Amino acid sequence: MCGIVGLHLREPSLYPRLGELLTGMLCQVTERGPDSAGVAVYGDPRWSPPGHASVSLLPGTATPDQVATALRERVPDVAVVDAGQTLVVHAPVDVDTLVDAVRTALPELLVIGSGEEVAVLKGVGHPQLLAAEFGLAQAQGWQGVAHTRMATESAVTPAHCHPFSVGTDQCLVHNGSFANHATIRRELAAGGAVFDSDNDSEVGARFVAAQLAAGYDLEKSLKLLCERFDGFYTLLVSTKDSFAIVRDAIACKPAVVAETPEWVAMASEYRALAGLPGVERARIFEPEPEEVYAWQR
C-alpha cells in the first residue's frame, strides 16, 4: 500500500501555490506510506530556473560545497540547492551537458532526475517531515506529483523512493506491484538500459521512457505498458507537457480524479483532494480499468 498524489495546474494564478497545495495533498496520504516519500515539481525557479538545466542528486556523504566545487571545474556557472537528502544542481547549459558533468565529476552520486522543468526530491522518513525538509510548501510551478511508500518489493532507501525519473523531464509513481518485472528488466537491460535499483517500479519507468524515446506519445506508451505488464497497479506519469493516469485490468488499487477548469488532480484517496480550491465544483470520478487518462499543458 502506497499513496499517490498529483496536481496539474491550468490556471497560472495558482502557480505560486503549487507547493502549498501539493504539501496538503501529500500529508493526507502519509499513513499509506510511512517509510519514505518523494516529490517531483515542474517549474519552480529555485530548482529549475528558466533557461537552465537541472539535475537532482542523492549526495550520500558529499556536502553541497563539495558537489559545487567538483562541478565548477566543468560547468563554471553551476548552482547547488540543498534540499536535505537531495541536492538539486542547475546551470545555463543543456541537460545532457549537465548530466554528463555530474556523472564524470561525481560518479559515486546517484542522479535521480534531470530536465529543463523538473526537480525530483526523495528521502527516507515520515512524509510530513520530509515535505518540511524539502521546503515543498514554498515551491512554485505548474505541475507536481508525490508518493508515500510502504515498501513491499525492495529496500527502504532514498534510491528506492518514487518518483522514478529516468528520462528527461519524465516521472512515474506507482501504487501496486508488477509480477513480471524481472523478465521485462532483462529485456530492457539487453537493449542497453542501466538500472539504479531493484525496485519493480523502476522497470515500469524505464519501459515508459523507452517507448517515449521510440517516438510514441504518453498515452500510447501506457497502453503498451498495460499489454506487457502483469500485476496490480495504479500509475501516475508526468512529462514536461503531460499528466497521465492508468490502472490495471482489475483496478484494485485505489484512485480518484478531480477536474476543474483551473486544475486536474489525482490521489489515492478523496481526502487528499478535499482541500483544493473549487473542489466542490469539480468533476470527480474513478479511472476505469486499463483506460489511459491524459491531460496536456
Salt bridges, closest charged atoms under 4 A:
GLU20 OE2 - ARG17 NH2 2.93
GLU31 OE2 - ARG271 NH2 1.66
ASP44 OD1 - ARG46 NE 3.16
GLU116 OE1 - LYS240 NZ 3.70
GLU117 OE2 - ARG297 NH1 3.57
GLU153 OE1 - HIS181 NE2 3.93
GLU187 OE2 - ARG228 NH2 2.54
ASP196 OD2 - ARG206 NH2 3.13
ASP198 OD1 - HIS160 NE2 2.67
GLU202 OE2 - ARG206 NE 2.74
GLU219 OE2 - LYS223 NZ 3.64
GLU259 OE2 - ARG10 NH2 2.74
GLU259 OE1 - ARG283 NH2 2.99
GLU262 OE1 - ARG281 NH2 3.69
GLU269 OE2 - ARG32 NH1 3.15
GLU269 OE1 - ARG271 NE 2.86
